[in-house]
Amino acid sequence: MAAALLGGAALGPVFDLLLKSVIDVGIHILTFRSKFLSLKETLNCIKPVFDDIERLSKVLDGRDEEIDMFKKQLMKGEELVLKCSKIKRCDPLKRWSYSRKLTKLDYSLVKFCQIHGLIQVVRDTKQILVKVNENGKILEEIHSMVRNVSLTRSGSSIGFTNSSGSSGWMNGSSFGFSGLSDVPQVSDSMVGFEVPLHELKQKLKLLQEKDKVLVLSAPPGCGKTTLAAKLCQEDDIKATYSDNIFFVTVTKTPNIKRIVGEIFEKKGYRVPEFATEHDAICQLNNFLGRITPQPILLVLDDVWSESEFVIDHLKLQIPDFKILVTSRSVFPKFDTYKLNLLSEEDAKDLFCISAFKDGSPDVRLDLVHKVVRSCGGFPLALRVVGRSLCGKSEVTWFDRVMMQSKRQILFPTENDLLRSLQASIDALDEKALYSRETTTLRDCYLDLGSFPEDHRIHPATLLDMWVERYNLDEDGITAMAIFLELSSQNLVNLALARQDARVVLGLHNLHYIQQHDMLRELVIHQCDEKPVEERMRIYINIKGNDFPRWWFEQRLQPLQAEVLSIVTDEDFSCNWDDVRFPKVEVLVLNFETRTYNLPPFIKQMSQLKTLVVTNNGFFPANLNNFQLCSLLNLKRINLERISVTSIFTANLQLPNLRKISLNMCEIGEAFENSAAKMPYMWPKLVEMNIEYCSDLTKVPTETCDLVDLKRLSICYCHELVALPEEVGRLTNLEVLRLHSCTKLAELPKSIVKLNKLKFLDVYDCVAMDNLPLEMDQLCSLQTLCMGSSLGIDELPDSLQKLVKLEDVVCDEETSYKWDSVKEHLKNLRITVMEEHVNLNLLHRS
């Protein structure tokens, strides 16, 4: 059988045999369940690319050594899987051995894509160039592959070099996953959606090919996004559309090129350059028509009335293509399903789920009825208000009823919803922070308005704001408590990496925070109630070059704001006026252009402590005017999708800088060339975070001269191959995170000199085969994260001497290796992580 398959058979049957074996064995064998799930995910990720490669190989009428090599690898994999099915659970040594073999098989498939996939495409491209006159269409297709083809899976990085020759690796968070990966998670406590879900599904199924578009319309806070997400997760819908469901948030200020780019990303392909919106639509039409013959469902979430043109442009002329739109508005020319508010009975049921621990009222029923009626049947208000009253006395319930009945109208529409939400946000004033008695949970919540609509907020960014404004602890313990409290009040959504490690990992386990757009509108409204010269927070959204009117009126009068947020779009090209903000402590800048000029008035912000600069485009941006040396109070810089070259060429002499974060930045050679200056430029730096920087291959030796550094985080940097041996010079280091650096083969031997190290994370470092033998010298180590695809056969005996080690976070297979260590460390807790990937987490903001 194997010989027959190898002798010229298509790749598909060999692939299918391995995948079938993984599925069949994985269902019945618990011992290697996590490894089989990981292997299944890898196979599903790489199969489309090899289908393309094999198809193009047939066009060339030639034998393919790489394909044959891959077939052999797959057949060996099938044999390994079948052997695993015979391993007895009571034999730990064999379990460890075969677990590692499965890990290496998984990793070898990924490596094959990285190396042989590129060889195949490049070689075929050269051969087809010779045949260009025979078949120009194939040439165009190959060129598209070289430019765009990439795939991703959590914990791994797979990609090809693009047509310009530059690195084309894609990583999990910044470039997302394919298909269903970006459909929002749906709460288990859905009430009153059974009938609407059935009706919406039927309308979608009956939608004619010529119509293509179905609009789901309802007022804000009614659950449009929730219903659309639930529809996408129905078994029959998934069976129809498979991994061709694309869920894209449009927002109030739509950008067609951005929407198209997100679809490329969600399918695992590198985003090409778009000259115009028309070019973006043409490329999307060709792309989707080429990559899949299956039906496609595009969900456009939160389309505003003035954005009907977005729907028109995206009505692609390809078969079996449908669009589901969610909107507050009705578009007469499209078929529409109107979602109603909840009935009184359903509203009460949903409210009680949020307000009472067991769902049964423990206060006067008349108070319950009054509060439910005041929420107007809006699911969002019912959840938020219910949670804010959970566990409160009847006096508080009565006060809330009186407060909502007396509150004045905020807006001419959606009054019931906004009035209810306002009361719940005001109630946050009752909860003071431990760090500062005059600062409340409401203060922290109002800071969330600093970020654009539907933005996925990195928790470290909020931590940077709150540490300086409210004196929170830098380790994030209090910040995590704030996030959990706001989440418990249904005021934000938290995307946790793993539910089973929230206590041990704390803030490290939180990927992002997101706020409902209606709640954000309310926050901004509250902040804008006062005249601009009296506001503590100023949030500015500039569309094109349209500044707010007060901007030009205030040029000569200093403003009193302590938090300033400015959002600009890709059409912004105006020069900044010299407005004065002498009291600003936190500056948040969001933009979409490839080059961005920092406002010159930054130099006058003598009280600035935290600077956050985020590029919301697809490609790293250059910053101009990055002159910050006059800001002696600046302590935290947070950069996202920025070319580091553009900032290291500037004068960055910042004597009080304590933390710098580079997220999805283009590192280039500037980081290495400027590393020698760091100890002099930033003499008080205590924390450095580098995440999702796909071109970081090594950490400069000079980084180890930052002797005051306490926290070093280099995560999801898939091209990082080594840390400097001199890392042992960082004698004050307390936290070292190397999570998912998939090519990092080992830890430097000098790491054992870090006798203040408390937290070490090497989880998902799949190439790492061992830990240093002298681990016992890490005498302060309290938490160690290791596992997933980590290929460590044996743990060093020295671990038994780590008397302060309290927590180990690992996968099931790795946990067996800790049994002998645990005999010596009686207080050691082993947290076993389920090997699952939350595909909804890691898509770009």
C-alpha positions in Angstrom: 0.0 0.0 0.0 2.7 2.4 1.0 4.7 1.7 -2.1 1.7 2.2 -4.3 1.0 5.5 -2.7 4.5 6.7 -3.1 4.8 5.5 -6.7 3.3 8.6 -8.3 0.0 8.8 -6.4 -1.5 12.2 -5.6 -0.6 13.8 -2.4 -4.3 14.0 -1.3 -4.8 10.3 -0.5 -1.6 10.1 1.6 -2.6 13.3 3.4 -6.1 11.9 4.0 -4.8 8.6 5.4 -2.7 10.4 8.1 -5.6 12.7 8.9 -8.0 9.9 9.2 -5.7 8.0 11.5 -5.2 11.0 13.7 -8.9 11.5 14.0 -9.8 7.8 14.5 -7.1 7.2 17.1 -7.6 10.6 18.8 -11.2 9.8 19.5 -10.5 6.6 21.3 -7.0 7.2 22.9 -6.9 9.7 25.7 -3.2 9.4 26.4 -2.1 11.5 23.4 -5.3 13.5 22.8 -3.6 16.9 23.0 -0.9 15.8 20.5 -3.5 14.5 18.1 -5.5 17.7 18.3 -2.3 19.7 17.5 -1.3 17.4 14.7 -4.8 17.6 13.2 -4.7 21.4 13.3 -1.3 21.4 11.5 -2.5 19.1 8.8 -5.6 21.2 8.2 -3.5 24.3 8.0 -0.9 23.1 5.5 -3.1 21.0 3.2 -4.4 24.0 1.0 -0.8 25.1 0.3 0.3 21.6 -0.8 -2.8 21.3 -2.9 -1.6 24.4 -4.7 2.0 23.1 -5.0 0.9 19.7 -6.3 -1.5 21.2 -8.8 1.2 23.5 -10.2 3.6 20.6 -10.3 1.2 18.7 -12.5 1.1 21.7 -14.9 4.8 21.3 -15.3 4.6 17.6 -16.1 7.5 16.7 -13.9 8.4 14.5 -10.9 8.7 16.3 -7.7 11.3 15.2 -5.2 9.9 17.5 -2.4 6.4 16.1 -2.8 7.8 12.5 -2.7 9.8 13.4 0.4 6.7 14.8 2.0 4.7 11.7 1.2 7.3 9.5 2.9 7.0 11.8 5.9 3.3 11.5 6.0 3.4 7.7 5.7 5.9 7.4 8.6 3.5 9.7 10.5 0.6 7.3 9.9 2.7 4.4 11.2 3.6 6.4 14.3 0.0 7.2 15.0 -1.0 3.6 14.7 1.8 2.6 17.1 0.6 5.2 19.6 -2.8 3.5 19.7 -1.1 0.4 21.2 0.7 2.2 24.0 -0.6 1.4 27.4 -1.4 4.3 29.8 0.4 2.5 32.6 3.8 2.7 30.8 5.0 6.3 31.4 8.4 5.9 29.7 6.8 4.8 26.4 4.2 7.6 26.7 7.0 10.2 27.0 8.9 8.7 24.1 6.0 8.6 21.7 4.7 11.9 22.9 8.0 13.5 21.8 7.9 11.6 18.5 4.4 13.1 17.8 5.8 16.5 18.7 8.7 16.1 16.3 6.3 14.9 13.5 4.2 18.0 14.1 7.1 20.3 14.0 8.7 18.6 11.0 5.5 19.2 9.0 5.7 22.9 9.8 9.4 23.1 8.9 8.7 21.3 5.6 6.3 24.1 4.7 8.9 26.7 5.6 11.7 25.2 3.6 10.4 22.9 0.8 7.3 25.0 0.1 9.5 27.9 -0.8 11.8 25.8 -2.9 8.9 24.3 -4.8 7.3 27.7 -5.6 10.5 29.4 -6.6 11.6 26.5 -8.8 8.2 26.2 -10.5 8.1 29.9 -11.0 11.5 29.8 -12.9 10.3 26.9 -15.0 7.0 28.6 -15.8 8.9 31.8 -16.9 10.2 29.7 -19.7 6.7 28.8 -20.7 5.2 32.3 -20.3 4.1 32.5 -23.9 2.3 29.2 -23.5 0.3 30.0 -20.5 0.3 33.5 -19.1 -2.5 32.7 -16.7 -0.4 30.2 -14.8 2.4 32.7 -14.5 0.1 35.2 -12.9 -1.1 32.6 -10.5 2.4 31.6 -9.5 3.4 35.2 -9.0 0.4 35.6 -6.8 1.4 32.6 -4.7 5.0 33.8 -4.3 3.6 37.2 -3.1 0.8 36.1 -0.9 0.9 32.5 0.2 1.4 32.1 3.9 -0.2 30.1 6.6 -0.4 30.2 10.4 -1.1 28.1 13.4 -0.8 29.0 17.0 2.6 28.3 18.4 4.1 28.0 15.0 5.1 30.3 12.1 4.8 29.2 8.6 5.4 31.4 5.6 7.1 32.1 2.3 9.4 34.9 1.1 7.4 37.5 -0.8 8.2 38.7 -4.3 10.4 41.5 -3.1 12.7 39.0 -1.4 12.0 40.3 2.1 10.9 38.1 4.9 7.3 37.0 4.6 6.7 35.2 7.8 3.3 35.6 9.4 2.6 35.2 13.1 -0.5 34.3 15.0 -1.6 37.5 16.6 -0.9 40.1 14.0 -2.1 38.2 11.0 -4.9 36.0 12.4 -6.3 32.7 11.4 -8.5 31.5 8.6 -12.2 31.1 8.3 -14.2 30.8 11.5 -11.3 32.0 13.6 -12.6 35.5 14.0 -16.2 34.9 14.7 -16.9 36.4 18.2 -17.4 34.0 21.1 -21.1 33.6 22.1 -22.2 33.5 25.7 -23.9 30.4 27.0 -26.6 32.6 28.6 -28.4 33.4 25.4 -32.1 34.0 26.0 -34.9 34.7 23.5 -32.8 34.0 20.4 -34.1 30.6 19.4 -36.8 31.8 17.1 -34.8 34.7 15.5 -31.9 32.3 14.9 -34.1 29.9 13.1 -35.8 32.6 11.0 -32.5 34.3 10.1 -31.0 31.0 9.1 -33.9 30.2 6.8 -33.8 33.6 5.2 -30.1 33.2 4.5 -30.6 29.7 3.0 -33.4 31.0 0.8 -31.5 34.1 -0.4 -31.3 34.1 -4.1 -27.9 34.1 -6.0 -28.8 37.4 -7.6 -29.6 39.1 -4.3 -26.4 38.0 -2.4 -27.1 40.4 0.6 -29.2 39.9 3.8 -29.4 42.7 6.4 -29.9 41.9 10.1 -31.3 45.2 11.4 -32.0 46.3 15.0 -31.2 49.2 17.4 -27.9 49.1 19.2 -27.6 46.7 22.2 -30.2 44.3 20.8 -27.7 41.5 20.1 -27.2 41.7 16.3 -23.5 40.7 16.5 -24.4 38.0 19.0 -27.1 36.5 16.7 -24.8 36.7 13.6 -22.0 35.0 15.5 -24.3 32.3 16.7 -25.5 31.7 13.2 -21.9 31.3 12.0 -21.4 28.7 14.7 -24.4 26.5 13.8 -23.4 23.1 12.6 -25.4 23.2 9.3 -23.9 26.7 8.5 -20.4 25.4 9.2 -21.1 22.4 7.0 -22.1 24.6 4.1 -19.4 27.2 4.3 -16.6 25.2 6.0 -13.7 27.6 6.7 -15.0 30.2 4.3 -16.8 32.3 6.9 -15.3 35.8 7.2 -16.5 38.0 10.1 -15.4 41.6 9.6 -16.3 44.6 11.7 -16.9 47.7 9.5 -17.3 50.5 12.1 -18.5 54.0 11.7 -15.6 55.0 9.5 -15.2 52.2 7.0 -12.1 51.5 5.0 -12.6 49.1 2.1 -8.9 48.4 1.7 -8.7 47.5 5.3 -11.7 45.2 5.1 -10.3 43.4 2.1 -6.9 43.1 3.9 -8.6 41.5 6.8 -10.1 38.8 4.6 -6.7 38.0 3.1 -5.3 37.7 6.6 -8.1 35.5 7.9 -7.5 33.1 5.1 -3.9 33.0 6.1 -2.4 35.0 3.2 -0.1 38.0 3.3 -2.0 41.2 2.5 -0.9 42.6 -0.9 -0.5 46.3 -1.6 -3.7 47.9 -2.9 -3.3 50.9 -5.2 -7.0 51.9 -4.9 -10.3 50.6 -3.5 -11.2 49.3 -6.9 -7.9 47.4 -7.0 -8.6 45.9 -3.6 -12.0 44.6 -4.7 -10.5 43.2 -8.0 -7.8 41.4 -6.1 -10.3 40.0 -3.5 -12.6 38.8 -6.3 -9.7 37.0 -8.0 -8.3 35.7 -4.7 -11.6 34.1 -3.4 -12.5 32.8 -6.8 -9.1 31.1 -7.1 -8.6 29.6 -3.6 -11.9 27.8 -3.0 -14.8 26.3 -5.0 -16.9 26.2 -1.8 -19.7 28.7 -0.8 -18.5 31.8 1.0 -20.2 33.8 3.7 -19.0 37.3 4.4 -20.4 38.9 7.6 -20.1 42.7 7.7 -20.7 43.7 11.3 -21.8 47.2 12.3 -22.5 48.9 9.0 -23.8 52.4 9.4 -26.4 54.0 7.2 -23.9 56.2 5.3 -21.7 53.1 4.5 -24.1 51.4 2.1 -21.4 51.8 -0.6 -19.3 49.2 1.3 -21.9 46.6 0.7 -22.3 47.5 -2.9 -18.5 47.3 -3.5 -18.2 43.9 -1.8 -21.0 42.2 -3.8 -18.4 40.0 -5.6 -19.3 38.3 -8.8 -18.4 34.8 -7.8 -20.7 31.8 -7.4 -22.2 30.9 -4.0 -21.1 34.1 -2.4 -23.4 35.7 0.3 -23.1 38.7 2.6 -24.8 39.0 6.0 -24.9 42.6 7.2 -25.6 43.7 10.8 -26.7 47.3 11.1 -28.7 49.8 13.2 -30.2 50.9 9.9 -32.4 49.4 7.2 -31.2 49.4 3.6 -34.4 49.2 1.4 -32.8 47.7 -1.6 -31.6 44.6 0.3 -33.6 41.8 1.9 -33.9 42.6 5.6 -34.5 40.7 8.8 -35.6 42.9 11.7 -34.5 41.7 15.2 -37.0 42.8 17.8 -36.3 43.7 21.5 -36.8 40.9 24.0 -40.2 40.1 25.2 -41.0 40.9 28.8 -40.7 37.3 29.9 -37.3 36.7 28.1 -36.1 40.1 29.4 -36.8 39.0 32.9 -35.1 35.6 32.4 -31.9 37.2 31.0 -31.9 39.8 33.7 -32.2 37.2 36.5 -29.3 35.2 35.1 -27.1 38.2 35.5 -28.5 39.6 38.7 -28.9 36.5 40.8 -26.4 33.7 41.4 -28.9 30.9 41.0 -31.2 32.9 38.6 -33.9 33.2 41.2 -34.8 36.7 42.6 -33.8 37.3 46.3 -35.2 40.9 46.4 -38.8 42.2 46.1 -40.3 41.2 42.7 -41.7 44.7 42.1 -38.2 46.1 42.2 -37.1 43.4 39.7 -40.0 44.3 37.4 -39.2 48.0 37.5 -35.6 47.6 36.7 -36.3 45.1 33.9 -38.8 47.5 32.4 -36.4 50.4 32.6 -33.9 48.3 30.4 -36.4 48.4 27.6 -35.8 44.8 26.4 -32.2 45.6 25.4 -30.1 42.5 26.1 -26.9 44.6 26.6 -28.7 46.8 29.3 -30.2 43.7 31.0 -26.8 42.0 31.4 -25.0 45.2 32.5 -27.6 46.4 34.9 -28.3 43.0 36.2 -24.6 42.3 37.0 -24.2 45.7 38.6 -27.0 44.9 41.1 -25.9 41.3 41.8 -25.5 40.8 45.5 -26.7 44.3 46.4 -29.2 45.2 49.1 -32.8 46.2 48.5 -31.9 49.8 49.4 -29.4 49.8 46.5 -32.1 48.4 44.2 -34.5 51.1 45.2 -31.9 53.8 44.7 -31.2 52.5 41.2 -34.9 52.5 40.3 -35.2 56.1 41.5 -31.9 57.1 39.7 -33.0 55.7 36.4 -36.5 57.3 36.6 -35.1 60.8 37.2 -32.2 60.7 34.7 -32.5 63.2 31.9 -32.5 62.1 28.3 -29.0 61.7 27.0 -29.7 61.3 23.3 -32.9 61.6 21.2 -32.7 57.9 20.4 -31.9 54.7 22.3 -32.8 56.6 25.4 -33.9 53.6 27.5 -30.7 51.7 26.7 -28.4 54.6 27.4 -30.2 55.6 30.6 -29.8 52.1 32.0 -26.2 51.8 31.0 -25.4 55.3 32.4 -26.6 54.2 35.9 -24.5 51.1 35.9 -21.3 53.1 34.9 -22.1 55.7 37.6 -22.3 52.9 40.1 -18.6 52.1 39.5 -17.8 55.2 41.5 -18.7 53.2 44.6 -15.6 51.0 44.1 -12.3 52.6 44.9 -8.9 51.2 43.9 -6.6 50.0 46.6 -3.8 52.1 45.2 -5.5 55.4 45.5 -8.7 56.0 47.5 -9.8 58.9 45.4 -9.5 56.9 42.2 -12.5 54.6 41.3 -13.2 51.8 38.9 -15.2 54.3 36.9 -12.0 56.3 36.3 -10.3 53.2 34.8 -13.4 52.5 32.7 -13.5 55.9 31.2 -9.9 55.5 30.1 -11.1 52.8 27.6 -12.5 55.6 25.5 -8.9 56.4 24.5 -9.0 53.6 21.9 -10.8 53.4 18.5 -14.2 51.8 18.0 -14.1 48.0 18.2 -10.4 48.1 19.0 -8.8 45.1 20.7 -6.9 46.7 23.5 -3.7 45.1 24.7 -3.8 44.8 28.5 -0.2 46.0 28.8 -1.2 49.2 27.2 -3.9 49.9 29.8 -1.4 48.8 32.5 1.0 51.5 31.2 -1.7 54.1 31.6 -2.9 53.1 35.0 0.5 52.5 36.6 1.4 56.2 36.0 -2.0 57.7 36.6 -3.2 55.7 39.5 0.0 54.2 41.0 -1.0 50.6 40.3 1.6 47.9 40.8 3.8 47.2 37.8 3.3 43.4 38.0 -0.3 43.8 36.8 -2.0 42.1 39.8 -4.3 45.0 40.5 -4.9 45.7 36.8 -6.0 42.1 36.3 -8.4 42.5 39.2 -9.8 45.6 37.4 -10.3 43.7 34.1 -12.0 40.8 35.8 -14.3 43.2 37.8 -15.3 45.1 34.6 -15.8 41.8 32.8 -18.0 40.5 35.7 -20.1 43.7 35.3 -20.5 42.8 31.5 -18.8 46.2 30.7 -15.9 44.6 28.7 -15.1 41.3 27.0 -11.9 39.6 28.0 -10.1 37.2 25.6 -8.2 34.8 27.8 -5.6 32.6 26.2 -6.5 29.7 28.5 -9.3 29.5 31.0 -7.5 26.9 33.0 -4.5 29.2 33.9 -6.1 32.5 34.7 -5.0 32.4 38.3 -1.4 31.3 37.8 -0.6 33.4 34.8 -2.7 36.5 35.6 -2.2 39.3 33.2 0.1 37.1 31.0 -3.0 35.0 30.2 -5.0 37.9 28.9 -4.7 38.6 25.1 -7.0 41.6 24.8 -9.9 43.6 26.1 -12.8 44.8 24.0 -15.7 47.2 24.7 -19.1 47.2 23.1 -19.4 50.2 20.7 -22.5 51.4 22.5 -20.7 51.5 25.9 -17.8 53.3 24.2 -20.2 55.9 22.9 -21.5 56.4 26.4 -18.0 56.8 27.8 -17.1 59.4 25.3 -20.4 61.2 25.9 -19.7 61.4 29.6 -16.2 62.7 29.0 -17.5 65.3 26.6 -20.2 66.7 28.8 -17.9 69.5 30.1 -16.5 72.3 28.0 -13.3 71.3 26.3 -11.1 73.5 28.5 -12.4 71.7 31.6 -12.2 68.1 30.4 -9.9 65.6 32.2 -10.0 63.4 29.1 -10.1 64.6 25.5 -10.9 62.0 22.8 -10.5 63.2 19.2 -11.5 61.3 16.1 -10.3 63.1 12.9 -11.8 61.9 9.6 -9.6 63.1 6.8 -8.4 66.5 7.8 -11.5 67.5 9.6 -10.5 68.7 13.1 -13.0 69.6 15.7 -14.0 73.3 15.7 -12.6 74.0 19.1 -9.1 72.8 18.0 -8.4 76.1 16.2 -10.1 78.2 18.9 -7.9 76.9 21.7 -4.5 77.4 20.2 -3.6 80.2 22.6 -5.3 78.7 25.7 -3.7 75.8 27.5 -6.1 72.8 28.0 -6.4 70.9 31.3 -6.7 67.4 30.0 -4.6 64.6 31.6 -5.5 62.0 29.0 -5.4 62.9 25.3 -6.3 60.4 22.5 -6.1 61.3 18.8 -7.4 59.0 16.1 -6.6 59.7 12.4 -7.4 57.7 9.2 -5.5 57.0 6.0 -6.6 60.3 4.4 -5.0 62.4 7.2 -2.3 64.7 5.8 -2.7 68.0 7.6 0.0 69.8 9.6 -0.6 69.9 13.3 -1.4 73.2 14.9 0.5 74.2 18.0 -2.2 73.4 20.6 -1.0 73.4 24.2 -1.6 70.4 26.6 0.7 71.1 29.5 -1.0 68.7 31.9 -1.3 65.6 29.7 0.1 62.5 31.4 -1.1 59.9 28.8 -1.0 60.4 25.1 -2.6 57.8 22.8 -2.1 58.2 19.0 -3.8 55.9 16.5 -3.3 56.3 12.7 -3.4 54.3 9.4 -0.8 55.9 7.2 2.6 54.4 6.1 4.4 57.6 7.4 3.2 59.5 10.5 4.4 62.9 11.8 4.2 63.1 15.5 2.5 66.3 16.6 5.1 68.9 17.5 3.2 69.9 20.6 4.4 66.7 22.2 7.7 68.5 23.0 5.7 70.9 25.3 4.0 68.1 27.3 6.3 68.3 30.3 4.1 66.1 32.4 3.8 63.3 29.8 4.5 59.9 31.4 3.0 57.3 29.0 3.1 57.5 25.2 1.1 54.9 23.1 1.6 55.0 19.3 -0.5 52.5 17.3 -0.5 52.0 13.5 -3.8 50.4 12.6 -2.6 49.7 9.0 -1.3 46.4 7.7 2.3 47.5 7.1 4.9 48.9 9.6 5.0 52.7 9.5 7.8 55.2 9.8 7.6 57.8 12.4 8.8 61.3 11.8 9.6 64.0 14.4 10.3 61.4 17.0 12.1 63.9 19.3 11.3 63.2 22.9 14.5 64.1 24.8 12.7 67.1 26.4 10.2 64.8 28.1 12.0 64.2 31.3 8.9 62.6 33.0 8.3 60.1 30.2 8.4 56.6 31.7 6.6 54.3 29.3 6.6 54.0 25.5 4.3 51.5 23.7 4.7 51.1 19.9 2.7 48.9 17.6 3.4 48.2 13.9 6.2 50.7 13.8 9.5 50.5 11.9 12.0 50.7 14.7 14.6 52.2 12.3 12.6 55.4 12.3 12.8 55.9 16.0 16.4 54.7 16.8 17.7 57.3 14.4 16.2 60.0 16.6 17.5 61.3 19.9 16.0 59.0 22.5 17.9 60.2 25.5 15.2 59.5 28.1 16.8 59.4 31.6 13.6 58.3 33.4 12.2 55.8 30.9 11.2 52.6 32.7 9.5 50.5 30.1 9.5 50.2 26.3 7.1 47.9 24.4 7.5 46.9 20.7 4.5 45.0 19.4 4.3 43.8 15.8 7.1 46.2 15.0 9.7 45.9 12.2 13.0 45.5 14.0 15.4 45.5 11.2 19.1 46.1 11.9 18.4 49.4 13.8 17.7 47.5 17.0 21.1 45.7 16.9 23.0 48.8 15.7 21.5 50.9 18.5 21.7 48.4 21.3 25.0 49.7 22.5 23.4 53.1 23.2 20.5 51.7 25.3 22.2 51.6 28.7 23.1 55.3 28.2 19.8 56.4 26.6 17.7 54.5 29.1 19.7 54.1 32.3 16.5 53.4 34.4 14.9 50.9 32.1 13.3 48.1 34.1 11.1 46.4 31.5 11.3 45.6 27.8 8.5 43.8 25.9 8.9 42.6 22.4 6.0 40.7 20.9 5.1 39.4 17.4 8.2 40.9 15.8 8.7 38.5 13.0 12.1 39.7 11.8 13.8 39.5 15.2 16.4 36.8 14.8 18.7 37.5 17.8 18.8 39.7 20.8 21.8 42.1 20.8 24.5 41.3 23.4 24.4 44.9 24.5 20.9 44.4 25.8 22.5 42.5 28.7 24.1 45.8 29.8 20.7 47.1 31.0 21.6 45.9 34.5 18.4 47.4 36.1 16.1 45.3 33.9 13.6 43.4 36.0 11.2 42.1 33.3 12.1 40.9 29.8 9.4 39.6 27.5 10.2 38.3 24.0 7.1 36.4 22.9 5.7 35.1 19.6 9.0 36.0 17.8 9.1 33.0 15.5 12.4 33.8 13.9 14.4 34.2 17.2 17.0 31.5 17.3 19.1 32.4 20.3 19.5 34.6 23.3 23.0 36.1 24.1 25.1 34.0 26.4 25.7 37.3 28.4 22.1 37.2 29.6 23.5 36.1 33.0 24.6 39.8 33.5 20.9 40.8 34.0 21.3 40.0 37.7 18.1 42.0 38.7 15.9 40.1 36.2 12.7 38.8 37.9 10.6 37.8 34.9 11.7 36.2 31.7 9.0 35.4 29.1 10.0 33.6 25.9 6.5 32.2 25.1 6.1 30.7 21.6 9.5 31.6 20.2 9.3 28.5 18.0 13.0 28.5 16.8 14.6 29.1 20.1 16.6 25.8 20.6 18.0 26.4 24.0 18.5 28.7 27.0 21.9 30.2 27.5 23.9 28.4 30.2 24.4 31.7 32.0 20.7 31.9 32.7 21.3 30.0 35.9 23.1 33.1 37.3 19.8 35.0 37.5 19.3 34.3 41.1 16.4 36.8 41.4 14.4 35.2 38.6 10.9 34.4 39.8 9.0 33.7 36.6 10.2 31.8 33.5 8.0 31.0 30.5 9.3 28.8 27.7 5.8 27.4 26.8 5.5 26.6 23.1 9.2 26.8 22.4 8.9 23.8 20.2 12.6 23.6 19.2 13.9 23.5 22.8 15.2 20.0 23.7 16.5 20.6 27.2 16.8 22.8 30.2 20.1 23.8 31.8 21.4 21.1 34.1 22.1 23.6 36.9 18.5 24.8 37.3 18.8 24.7 41.1 20.9 27.9 40.9 17.7 29.8 40.0 17.0 29.9 43.7 14.2 32.4 43.6 12.2 30.7 40.8 8.5 30.5 41.8 6.7 29.9 38.5 7.8 27.8 35.4 5.8 27.6 32.2 6.8 24.8 29.8 5.0 22.4 27.6 2.8 22.2 24.6 5.2 21.1 21.8 8.3 21.3 24.0 10.5 18.4 23.1 12.2 17.8 26.4 12.8 14.1 27.1 14.0 14.4 30.7 13.9 17.1 33.4 17.2 17.9 35.1 17.5 16.4 38.6 18.5 19.9 39.9 14.8 21.0 39.7 14.2 19.0 42.9 16.2 21.6 44.8 14.1 24.6 43.8 12.5 25.0 47.2 10.7 28.2 46.2 9.1 26.7 43.1 5.3 26.9 43.6 3.7 26.6 40.2 4.4 24.7 37.0 2.2 25.3 34.0 2.5 22.6 31.4 0.6 20.2 29.1 -0.6 16.7 30.1 2.5 14.8 28.7 4.9 17.1 30.4 3.1 16.9 33.7 4.1 13.2 34.0 7.7 14.1 34.1 7.1 16.3 37.1 5.9 13.4 39.3 9.3 12.6 40.6 10.1 16.3 41.2 6.9 16.8 43.1 7.9 14.1 45.6 10.7 16.5 46.7 8.7 19.7 46.5 5.5 19.1 48.5 4.0 22.6 47.9 4.4 22.4 44.2 1.2 22.9 42.1 1.0 21.5 38.6 -1.5 23.2 36.3 -2.2 21.1 33.3 -3.2 23.1 30.3 -5.7 21.7 27.8 -4.1 21.6 24.4 -6.6 23.8 22.6 -6.2 27.0 20.6 -8.6 29.9 21.1 -8.6 30.9 17.4 -10.8 33.9 18.3 -8.0 35.6 20.1 -5.1 36.4 17.9 -6.5 38.4 15.1 -5.1 41.9 14.6 -6.9 44.9 16.1 
